[in-house]
Amino acid sequence: MEGKKKSIGFKYAVNGLREVFKSERNFRLHLFSTIIVIIAGIFYEIHYTEWTAVVVVVGLVITAEILNTAIEEIINYVKPEIHPAAKKIKDLAAAGVFMAAITALIVGLIIFLPKVF
């Protein structure tokens, strides 16, 4: 029975990834950026510790975007009309994604700038 629960949870997770991919332009942009970073990492032959940093920050950004989408969906469900508190919650969630993306950018600059120049 335990194996059945795990496979159902995995199915929900895959459905969630499919949903966020279909509905969120920013998620698709983050995935495109991830592909570019992977290609650059291969081209510049980054060290495995650099790969670790890249994987962590990419995972951080993708996770933040998924959570931001979930928060937006919850707010739209609970409070479909425009409300200052709903706006604040959505803005805070978006700020979380922004901070994750800025962190990823800084890590990328630290890793790739010395290799490019």
MDTraj code that builds the backbone (N, CA, C; nanometers):
import mdtraj as md
import numpy as np

residues = "MET GLU GLY LYS LYS LYS SER ILE GLY PHE LYS TYR ALA VAL ASN GLY LEU ARG GLU VAL PHE LYS SER GLU ARG ASN PHE ARG LEU HIS LEU PHE SER THR ILE ILE VAL ILE ILE ALA GLY ILE PHE TYR GLU ILE HIS TYR THR GLU TRP THR ALA VAL VAL VAL VAL VAL GLY LEU VAL ILE THR ALA GLU ILE LEU ASN THR ALA ILE GLU GLU ILE ILE ASN TYR VAL LYS PRO GLU ILE HIS PRO ALA ALA LYS LYS ILE LYS ASP LEU ALA ALA ALA GLY VAL PHE MET ALA ALA ILE THR ALA LEU ILE VAL GLY LEU ILE ILE PHE LEU PRO LYS VAL PHE".split()
xyz = np.array([
    [0.0821, -0.1201, 0.0000],
    [0.0000, 0.0000, 0.0000],
    [0.0861, 0.1259, 0.0000],
    [0.1980, 0.1240, 0.0725],
    [0.2866, 0.2403, 0.0816],
    [0.3406, 0.2791, -0.0563],
    [0.3785, 0.1815, -0.1383],
    [0.4282, 0.2085, -0.2733],
    [0.3223, 0.2761, -0.3591],
    [0.1985, 0.2372, -0.3407],
    [0.0873, 0.2955, -0.4153],
    [0.0718, 0.4439, -0.3821],
    [0.0838, 0.4815, -0.2535],
    [0.0730, 0.6209, -0.2117],
    [0.1844, 0.7047, -0.2733],
    [0.3052, 0.6502, -0.2756],
    [0.4185, 0.7237, -0.3321],
    [0.3985, 0.7477, -0.4813],
    [0.3497, 0.6469, -0.5541],
    [0.3317, 0.6644, -0.6976],
    [0.2196, 0.7641, -0.7267],
    [0.1186, 0.7695, -0.6423],
    [0.0113, 0.8669, -0.6599],
    [0.0660, 1.0079, -0.6353],
    [0.1460, 1.0246, -0.5311],
    [0.2069, 1.1548, -0.5035],
    [0.2961, 1.1991, -0.6180],
    [0.3704, 1.1069, -0.6749],
    [0.4561, 1.1378, -0.7882],
    [0.3712, 1.1818, -0.9072],
    [0.2586, 1.1146, -0.9278],
    [0.1674, 1.1497, -1.0372],
    [0.1158, 1.2924, -1.0193],
    [0.0794, 1.3295, -0.8967],
    [0.0330, 1.4659, -0.8700],
    [0.1436, 1.5673, -0.8972],
    [0.2654, 1.5327, -0.8595],
    [0.3783, 1.6231, -0.8824],
    [0.4020, 1.6445, -1.0315],
    [0.3960, 1.5379, -1.1084],
    [0.4138, 1.5492, -1.2536],
    [0.2997, 1.6307, -1.3136],
    [0.1773, 1.6085, -1.2654],
    [0.0637, 1.6889, -1.3127],
    [0.0858, 1.8365, -1.2816],
    [0.1398, 1.8653, -1.1629],
    [0.1682, 2.0032, -1.1257],
    [0.2724, 2.0662, -1.2168],
    [0.3772, 1.9908, -1.2474],
    [0.4805, 2.0416, -1.3398],
    [0.4220, 2.0671, -1.4780],
    [0.3388, 1.9756, -1.5235],
    [0.2738, 1.9924, -1.6538],
    [0.1865, 2.1186, -1.6539],
    [0.1126, 2.1368, -1.5462],
    [0.0225, 2.2524, -1.5353],
    [0.0997, 2.3838, -1.5341],
    [0.2040, 2.3911, -1.4529],
    [0.2806, 2.5165, -1.4446],
    [0.3519, 2.5439, -1.5770],
    [0.3955, 2.4392, -1.6458],
    [0.4600, 2.4578, -1.7764],
    [0.3607, 2.5148, -1.8777],
    [0.2387, 2.4598, -1.8781],
    [0.1370, 2.5055, -1.9738],
    [0.0896, 2.6473, -1.9450],
    [0.0774, 2.6820, -1.8171],
    [0.0086, 2.8060, -1.7824],
    [0.0995, 2.9242, -1.7495],
    [0.2257, 2.8998, -1.7210],
    [0.3111, 3.0089, -1.6722],
    [0.4271, 3.0383, -1.7668],
    [0.4191, 3.1538, -1.8321],
    [0.5240, 3.1982, -1.9230],
    [0.6580, 3.2116, -1.8524],
    [0.6577, 3.2673, -1.7317],
    [0.7836, 3.2852, -1.6581],
    [0.8505, 3.1516, -1.6267],
    [0.7715, 3.0501, -1.5978],
    [0.8276, 2.9171, -1.5728],
    [0.9001, 2.8675, -1.6973],
    [0.8370, 2.8851, -1.8141],
    [0.9006, 2.8427, -1.9385],
    [1.0283, 2.9231, -1.9649],
    [1.0274, 3.0511, -1.9316],
    [1.1489, 3.1326, -1.9457],
    [1.2599, 3.0829, -1.8532],
    [1.2246, 3.0448, -1.7313],
    [1.3245, 2.9908, -1.6384],
    [1.3819, 2.8588, -1.6923],
    [1.2980, 2.7759, -1.7507],
    [1.3472, 2.6505, -1.8088],
    [1.4393, 2.6771, -1.9275],
    [1.4033, 2.7741, -2.0104],
    [1.4884, 2.8117, -2.1232],
    [1.6236, 2.8613, -2.0727],
    [1.6218, 2.9449, -1.9698],
    [1.7462, 2.9937, -1.9093],
    [1.8291, 2.8779, -1.8545],
    [1.7630, 2.7804, -1.7960],
    [1.8316, 2.6626, -1.7432],
    [1.9044, 2.5881, -1.8545],
    [1.8396, 2.5721, -1.9676],
    [1.9018, 2.5036, -2.0813],
    [2.0255, 2.5804, -2.1285],
    [2.0147, 2.7128, -2.1355],
    [2.1289, 2.7965, -2.1763],
    [2.2443, 2.7794, -2.0779],
    [2.2138, 2.7803, -1.9492],
    [2.3178, 2.7655, -1.8461],
    [2.3832, 2.6273, -1.8550],
    [2.3043, 2.5242, -1.8800],
    [2.3606, 2.3892, -1.8935],
    [2.4548, 2.3831, -2.0145],
    [2.4120, 2.4402, -2.1262],
    [2.4971, 2.4432, -2.2456],
    [2.6264, 2.5197, -2.2166],
    [2.6155, 2.6356, -2.1491],
    [2.7346, 2.7137, -2.1139],
    [2.8252, 2.6350, -2.0197],
    [2.7654, 2.5646, -1.9234],
    [2.8441, 2.4843, -1.8302],
    [2.9222, 2.3753, -1.9001],
    [2.8597, 2.3115, -1.9970],
    [2.9277, 2.2079, -2.0752],
    [3.0379, 2.2705, -2.1605],
    [3.0050, 2.3812, -2.2263],
    [3.1015, 2.4487, -2.3145],
    [3.2249, 2.4957, -2.2376],
    [3.2035, 2.5568, -2.1224],
    [3.3157, 2.6089, -2.0424],
    [3.3740, 2.5061, -1.9461],
    [3.3201, 2.3844, -1.9493],
    [3.3697, 2.2747, -1.8671],
    [3.3834, 2.3155, -1.7199],
    [3.2719, 2.3606, -1.6642],
    [3.2771, 2.4043, -1.5244],
    [3.3022, 2.2855, -1.4326],
    [3.3629, 2.3144, -1.3214],
    [3.4031, 2.2139, -1.2221],
    [3.2789, 2.1586, -1.1523],
    [3.2897, 2.0393, -1.0945],
    [3.1724, 1.9776, -1.0321],
    [3.1181, 2.0609, -0.9145],
    [3.2046, 2.1328, -0.8458],
    [3.1527, 2.2198, -0.7381],
    [3.0739, 2.3367, -0.7972],
    [3.1158, 2.3829, -0.9133],
    [3.0389, 2.4880, -0.9820],
    [2.9062, 2.4321, -1.0312],
    [2.9075, 2.3080, -1.0801],
    [2.7826, 2.2433, -1.1209],
    [2.6866, 2.2332, -1.0026],
    [2.7433, 2.2028, -0.8862],
    [2.6594, 2.1919, -0.7663],
    [2.5904, 2.3247, -0.7385],
    [2.6661, 2.4337, -0.7451],
    [2.6072, 2.5666, -0.7222],
    [2.4999, 2.5972, -0.8266],
    [2.5272, 2.5641, -0.9520],
    [2.4307, 2.5888, -1.0597],
    [2.3020, 2.5094, -1.0352],
    [2.3166, 2.3835, -1.0015],
    [2.1984, 2.2994, -0.9773],
    [2.1161, 2.3538, -0.8604],
    [2.1842, 2.3966, -0.7546],
    [2.1131, 2.4480, -0.6369],
    [2.0358, 2.5752, -0.6715],
    [2.1002, 2.6712, -0.7386],
    [2.0288, 2.7964, -0.7662],
    [1.9208, 2.7785, -0.8724],
    [1.9443, 2.6914, -0.9700],
    [1.8391, 2.6638, -1.0687],
    [1.7194, 2.5997, -0.9991],
    [1.7473, 2.5037, -0.9117],
    [1.6389, 2.4413, -0.8357],
    [1.5651, 2.5413, -0.7487],
    [1.6386, 2.6347, -0.6905],
    [1.5788, 2.7400, -0.6082],
    [1.4827, 2.8259, -0.6906],
    [1.5261, 2.8675, -0.8079],
    [1.4421, 2.9530, -0.8931],
    [1.3183, 2.8783, -0.9405],
    [1.3364, 2.7557, -0.9885],
    [1.2227, 2.6770, -1.0382],
    [1.1228, 2.6506, -0.9259],
    [1.1746, 2.6153, -0.8084],
    [1.0874, 2.5906, -0.6930],
    [1.0126, 2.7175, -0.6527],
    [1.0839, 2.8295, -0.6493],
    [1.0198, 2.9566, -0.6133],
    [0.9096, 2.9920, -0.7119],
    [0.9331, 2.9684, -0.8393],
    [0.8318, 2.9989, -0.9411],
    [0.7085, 2.9100, -0.9238],
    [0.7299, 2.7830, -0.8932],
    [0.6169, 2.6918, -0.8713],
    [0.5372, 2.7345, -0.7481],
    [0.6073, 2.7663, -0.6402],
    [0.5379, 2.8102, -0.5181],
    [0.4656, 2.9427, -0.5400],
    [0.5262, 3.0338, -0.6151],
    [0.4614, 3.1602, -0.6481],
    [0.3313, 3.1351, -0.7244],
    [0.3367, 3.0448, -0.8198],
    [0.2167, 3.0110, -0.8965],
    [0.1093, 2.9517, -0.8057],
    [0.1497, 2.8630, -0.7157],
    [0.0531, 2.8031, -0.6226],
    [-0.0109, 2.9105, -0.5342],
    [0.0698, 3.0022, -0.4843],
    [0.0172, 3.1092, -0.3989],
    [-0.0798, 3.1963, -0.4775],
    [-0.0438, 3.2316, -0.6015],
    [-0.1339, 3.3124, -0.6846],
    [-0.2669, 3.2401, -0.7076],
    [-0.2603, 3.1105, -0.7344],
    [-0.3825, 3.0334, -0.7573],
    [-0.4698, 3.0290, -0.6321],
    [-0.4073, 3.0123, -0.5165],
    [-0.4830, 3.0120, -0.3904],
    [-0.5530, 3.1458, -0.3710],
    [-0.4797, 3.2540, -0.3908],
    [-0.5377, 3.3879, -0.3724],
    [-0.6519, 3.4095, -0.4719],
    [-0.6321, 3.3706, -0.5966],
    [-0.7386, 3.3868, -0.6963],
    [-0.8633, 3.3059, -0.6598],
    [-0.8443, 3.1929, -0.5953],
    [-0.9564, 3.1081, -0.5548],
    [-1.0282, 3.1665, -0.4330],
    [-0.9500, 3.2082, -0.3345],
    [-1.0063, 3.2570, -0.2088],
    [-1.0602, 3.3990, -0.2219],
    [-0.9894, 3.4816, -0.2962],
    [-1.0243, 3.6238, -0.3058],
    [-1.0174, 3.6673, -0.4520],
    [-1.1150, 3.6255, -0.5357],
    [-1.1064, 3.6571, -0.6787],
    [-1.1162, 3.8073, -0.7099],
    [-1.1837, 3.8815, -0.6228],
    [-1.1922, 4.0258, -0.6473],
    [-1.0626, 4.0933, -0.6000],
    [-1.0351, 4.2088, -0.6573],
    [-0.9133, 4.2821, -0.6217],
    [-0.9241, 4.3294, -0.4771],
    [-0.8186, 4.3026, -0.4009],
    [-0.8157, 4.3400, -0.2601],
    [-0.6716, 4.3728, -0.2229],
    [-0.6494, 4.4769, -0.1415],
    [-0.5115, 4.5149, -0.1057],
    [-0.4317, 4.4015, -0.0404],
    [-0.4939, 4.3216, 0.0434],
    [-0.4220, 4.2112, 0.1083],
    [-0.3831, 4.1041, 0.0066],
    [-0.4726, 4.0754, -0.0885],
    [-0.4421, 3.9769, -0.1927],
    [-0.3258, 4.0258, -0.2786],
    [-0.3271, 4.1542, -0.3117],
    [-0.2174, 4.2128, -0.3903],
    [-0.0856, 4.2018, -0.3142],
    [-0.0878, 4.2321, -0.1866],
    [0.0336, 4.2257, -0.1057],
    [0.0900, 4.0828, -0.1030],
    [0.0035, 3.9846, -0.0851],
    [0.0462, 3.8445, -0.0811],
    [0.1094, 3.8055, -0.2150],
    [0.0437, 3.8424, -0.3249],
    [0.0980, 3.8100, -0.4571],
    [0.2312, 3.8804, -0.4811],
    [0.2406, 4.0069, -0.4391],
    [0.3662, 4.0817, -0.4554],
    [0.4795, 4.0184, -0.3751],
    [0.4502, 3.9735, -0.2546],
    [0.5525, 3.9085, -0.1721],
    [0.6001, 3.7779, -0.2355],
    [0.5071, 3.7011, -0.2885],
    [0.5446, 3.5755, -0.3546],
    [0.6303, 3.6036, -0.4781],
    [0.5929, 3.7049, -0.5541],
    [0.6718, 3.7426, -0.6719],
    [0.8103, 3.7924, -0.6307],
    [0.8182, 3.8631, -0.5204],
    [0.9480, 3.9101, -0.4699],
    [1.0375, 3.7922, -0.4339],
    [0.9796, 3.6852, -0.3839],
    [1.0571, 3.5652, -0.3538],
    [1.1208, 3.5063, -0.4791],
    [1.0443, 3.5009, -0.5879],
    [1.0983, 3.4524, -0.7146],
    [1.2086, 3.5470, -0.7637],
    [1.1842, 3.6753, -0.7525],
    [1.2821, 3.7750, -0.7967],
    [1.4136, 3.7589, -0.7210],
    [1.4063, 3.7403, -0.5903],
    [1.5281, 3.7241, -0.5103],
    [1.6016, 3.5946, -0.5466],
    [1.5268, 3.4890, -0.5717],
    [1.5893, 3.3639, -0.6145],
    [1.6593, 3.3825, -0.7490],
    [1.5947, 3.4541, -0.8403],
    [1.6538, 3.4782, -0.9722],
    [1.7786, 3.5665, -0.9617],
    [1.7750, 3.6686, -0.8765],
    [1.8925, 3.7547, -0.8565],
    [2.0074, 3.6728, -0.7978],
    [1.9769, 3.5858, -0.7030],
    [2.0788, 3.4982, -0.6446],
    [2.1403, 3.4093, -0.7525],
    [2.0566, 3.3510, -0.8374],
    [2.1054, 3.2659, -0.9458],
    [2.1926, 3.3467, -1.0425],
    [2.1516, 3.4681, -1.0716],
    [2.2301, 3.5543, -1.1604],
    [2.3683, 3.5819, -1.1016],
    [2.3737, 3.6145, -0.9744],
    [2.5017, 3.6421, -0.9084],
    [2.5916, 3.5188, -0.9105],
    [2.5357, 3.4035, -0.8783],
    [2.6135, 3.2792, -0.8832],
    [2.6629, 3.2548, -1.0264],
    [2.5765, 3.2756, -1.1236],
    [2.6160, 3.2586, -1.2637],
    [2.7287, 3.3522, -1.3037],
    [2.7213, 3.4770, -1.2595],
    [2.8282, 3.5729, -1.2905],
    [2.9597, 3.5304, -1.2259],
    [2.9528, 3.4860, -1.1015],
    [3.0736, 3.4412, -1.0312],
    [3.1381, 3.3235, -1.1045],
    [3.0561, 3.2324, -1.1542],
    [3.1089, 3.1131, -1.2208],
    [3.1539, 3.1422, -1.3637],
    [3.0734, 3.2137, -1.4401],
    [3.0976, 3.2251, -1.5839],
    [3.1804, 3.3467, -1.6269],
    [3.1738, 3.4568, -1.5558],
    [3.2514, 3.5742, -1.5984],
    [3.4011, 3.5469, -1.6104],
    [3.4638, 3.4829, -1.5134],
    [3.6068, 3.4548, -1.5287],
    [3.6378, 3.3632, -1.6487],
    [3.5438, 3.2781, -1.6831],
    [3.5667, 3.1859, -1.7957],
    [3.5486, 3.2573, -1.9296],
    [3.4550, 3.3513, -1.9337],
    [3.4286, 3.4254, -2.0575],
    [3.5411, 3.5263, -2.0828],
    [3.5886, 3.5895, -1.9770],
    [3.6940, 3.6909, -1.9911],
    [3.8222, 3.6347, -1.9391],
])
top = md.Topology()
chain = top.add_chain()
for i, resn in enumerate(residues, 1):
    res = top.add_residue(resn, chain, resSeq=i)
    for name in ("N", "CA", "C"):
        top.add_atom(name, md.element.get_by_symbol(name[0]), res)
traj = md.Trajectory(xyz[None], top)
